[in-house]
């Protein structure tokens, strides 16, 4: 996907993740190909069937919220072929985490989660977000997994943490020939580093392979059908699974849908417009608090314009932060966009902008950027950026040039004066990448699959609402759409009680909503 600075264009930041960074509520704001062949290839490696995982108590998970016990959590590693089409390629390990069904009620089976990305982990995220799915945990084993190339599952590695700090901070909206030369050199250097460290893995981390891993996990946990909850990029993965294994689909929810028919430029343009719209909506909510709490403007448009000016000023003069690092324009853009993924983070964007103007302090915006970039307080990075690039570039043949960026720049600026320029330059993400990419990953048609529930949020910045109805059409068959009239990325994790009720009813009782069902 296109990038906003180093933000994966399709991702999700859960409420639990925000809490892990100390970002909790602030007063004054409302809450607001042939599947059977793939299975045979896997079986040839494992001796005829996918082996049962050996579940053991988990170690190394993120610390839970106060009062949340991880005593029931179990972890395992599942071996799958590196190349599903070539069993002699060897195997890689897929990290799994399970929270057994606790009752009451008859256990249905396992519910597999993909929380987004591409490049987002599933083990740590489920460990943090599990309380949000407590109703489903009554009758499902909740199962998180790190997709191949991510986290604990044969991670793609490219550069060290110090280099990642430099990359995240460097100018991603070049304004001069010298800045453009430096930007292109940095892109090329990053691709070479990824090939040097992970070259053997890079051709095998795409969605086509990950979907086949999903079916191996389904078999390994003993389920005849895959019950699945995919968010953001997880909707792409779930849709491709349904295409490859239509007979394997059980109950599947695809929340924060991606329109896989769009090319990368069109995805980026629509995302840019989505983030700009969300920024204006944030601005309107901020302005309602009054000039004392929000001295940025009197309405949504003026607050959005003021935000753009604040972020643009970082190009000339980065801000100090409490940790000694500088808040550059790239990091500022990333932090601002990160806060638009969840309405619960809007207060921190407002405070971060006020801090930047009144105190010349970029600490809070930098914290938001670090959250989105996968940087821990220790300075260590998750492999989010490396995996995002590797999977994105494996999943399509689009390769753009500087001439394409210049041609499309006016459209990106029109879509979003604030985020458009960095997203336009982000089109070069896969230029010079050592893997060609396979457009077959974009295929999600599954007219013979069991009914799939697609959920879209009208205020979603990262996966615009129009993509939800487009995915329903692409899936075909009996796919159904549930609409939330709300704000933020995705719908279920907003906590909207109507969405929770409809989705839970489908997953627990198999009841699809009526046509045109709307919440909010």
Beta strands, then each sheet from edge to edge (+ up, - down):
strand 1: 3-4
strand 2: 7-8
strand 3: 56-57
strand 4: 73-81
strand 5: 91-99
strand 6: 109-114
strand 7: 140-145
strand 8: 226-231
strand 9: 249-255
strand 10: 452-459
strand 11: 480-487
strand 12: 518-519
sheet 1: 1+ 2-
sheet 2: 3+ 4- 5+ 7- 6- 8- 9- 10- 11- 12-
end
